[in-house]
């Protein structure tokens, strides 16, 4: 390798490192904004508190309140909605490889409802690959990485009295008001979800991204 090529390659490496650094910084900024918005919503804070109480009591640490619980909040804020869009369900996902019974999910839903009456929907992601026809998932983040649209693959939980934000993908598209097709799922499944959820009517600023 000549000195010129060495310098050129080093320059490209430095540029890539800088881009990754900027991307991580932007992701952290988005996470902080999500946390701020959550704290401004007493109903979501209460749901987080109840979920923490129940899941900790059951010894489940790897869990998230996911999907629309976070996604819709961001879209509401970016559409300047005065009233928060109501949620048809509160998705609680967790990962417990040694307990794959659906009865456990129902039991957790009952415990959550004893504390706070909400449309809780609890799913152990350690078994959801069976329904979806995928290889076994290794974590809740891995499971979310198979969801039809990337912006839904985000969740939060309380941990040591602080909100933790976790996502399977970069958060920029969520804040860019995009609905992005995930090629791990079929395009028809993605299109059906976009249509059935009526997202483009509820959130007219959204742009659907179907490219791989």
TAQUI-V451333 format. One record per residue. N is the residue number from 1. RES is the residue in one letter. PHI is phi in whole degrees, 0 to 359 (* if undefined). D_LAST is the distance of its C-alpha to the last C-alpha in whole Angstrom. Layout:
N_RES_PHI_D_LAST / N_RES_PHI_D_LAST
This chain:
1_X_*_35 / 2_X_284_37 / 3_X_299_38 / 4_X_299_36 / 5_X_293_33 / 6_X_298_33 / 7_X_296_34 / 8_X_298_30 / 9_X_294_28 / 10_X_294_30 / 11_X_296_29 / 12_X_296_25 / 13_X_296_26 / 14_X_297_28 / 15_X_296_25 / 16_X_297_22 / 17_X_298_25 / 18_X_294_25 / 19_X_296_22 / 20_X_295_21 / 21_X_297_25 / 22_X_294_24 / 23_X_294_20 / 24_X_296_23 / 25_X_296_25 / 26_X_293_23 / 27_X_297_22 / 28_X_297_25 / 29_X_298_26 / 30_X_296_24 / 31_X_298_25 / 32_X_296_29 / 33_X_294_28 / 34_X_300_27 / 35_X_300_30 / 36_X_298_32 / 37_X_295_31 / 38_X_298_31 / 39_X_296_35 / 40_X_279_36 / 41_X_247_35 / 42_X_302_38 / 43_X_292_36 / 44_X_288_33 / 45_X_299_36 / 46_X_297_38 / 47_X_298_35 / 48_X_297_34 / 49_X_295_38 / 50_X_294_38 / 51_X_299_35 / 52_X_298_36 / 53_X_299_40 / 54_X_290_39 / 55_X_292_36 / 56_X_296_39 / 57_X_298_42 / 58_X_267_40 / 59_X_74_39 / 60_X_257_35 / 61_X_259_34 / 62_X_267_30 / 63_X_213_29 / 64_X_210_27 / 65_X_270_27 / 66_X_236_24 / 67_X_62_21 / 68_X_298_23 / 69_X_303_26 / 70_X_257_24 / 71_X_305_21 / 72_X_294_24 / 73_X_298_26 / 74_X_297_24 / 75_X_295_23 / 76_X_301_27 / 77_X_296_28 / 78_X_287_25 / 79_X_261_27 / 80_X_55_30 / 81_X_286_31 / 82_X_286_35 / 83_X_253_34 / 84_X_291_32 / 85_X_296_30 / 86_X_292_31 / 87_X_259_29 / 88_X_287_29 / 89_X_203_29 / 90_X_249_29 / 91_X_281_27 / 92_X_246_28 / 93_X_249_26 / 94_X_213_28 / 95_X_227_28 / 96_X_216_31 / 97_X_292_31 / 98_X_269_35 / 99_X_221_35 / 100_X_258_33 / 101_X_289_35 / 102_X_294_34 / 103_X_299_37 / 104_X_296_36 / 105_X_299_34 / 106_X_295_36 / 107_X_296_39 / 108_X_294_37 / 109_X_300_36 / 110_X_296_40 / 111_X_296_41 / 112_X_296_38 / 113_X_292_40 / 114_X_296_43 / 115_X_272_42 / 116_X_203_40 / 117_X_284_40 / 118_X_216_36 / 119_X_283_34 / 120_X_295_33 / 121_X_226_30 / 122_X_255_30 / 123_X_221_28 / 124_X_279_28 / 125_X_289_25 / 126_X_290_27 / 127_X_243_27 / 128_X_289_24 / 129_X_297_22 / 130_X_295_25 / 131_X_295_24 / 132_X_270_20 / 133_X_72_20 / 134_X_252_19 / 135_X_292_21 / 136_X_305_23 / 137_X_282_22 / 138_X_255_24 / 139_X_194_24 / 140_X_289_23 / 141_X_293_20 / 142_X_299_19 / 143_X_298_19 / 144_X_295_17 / 145_X_292_14 / 146_X_257_14 / 147_X_291_14 / 148_X_302_12 / 149_X_238_12 / 150_X_293_12 / 151_X_290_15 / 152_X_279_17 / 153_X_280_17 / 154_X_214_20 / 155_X_208_23 / 156_X_219_27 / 157_X_204_30 / 158_X_271_34 / 159_X_214_35 / 160_X_54_38 / 161_X_66_39 / 162_X_234_35 / 163_X_278_32 / 164_X_255_29 / 165_X_251_26 / 166_X_228_23 / 167_X_215_19 / 168_X_275_16 / 169_X_227_14 / 170_X_301_15 / 171_X_273_17 / 172_X_299_17 / 173_X_294_14 / 174_X_298_17 / 175_X_281_19 / 176_X_270_17 / 177_X_60_18 / 178_X_250_14 / 179_X_242_13 / 180_X_255_9 / 181_X_296_7 / 182_X_260_7 / 183_X_295_6 / 184_X_288_10 / 185_X_243_11 / 186_X_285_11 / 187_X_295_10 / 188_X_295_14 / 189_X_295_14 / 190_X_298_12 / 191_X_298_14 / 192_X_295_17 / 193_X_294_17 / 194_X_301_16 / 195_X_289_19 / 196_X_290_22 / 197_X_278_22 / 198_X_57_22 / 199_X_298_21 / 200_X_289_21 / 201_X_278_24 / 202_X_288_25 / 203_X_231_23 / 204_X_295_23 / 205_X_278_21 / 206_X_292_18 / 207_X_237_15 / 208_X_272_12 / 209_X_246_9 / 210_X_257_7 / 211_X_288_4 / 212_X_286_0
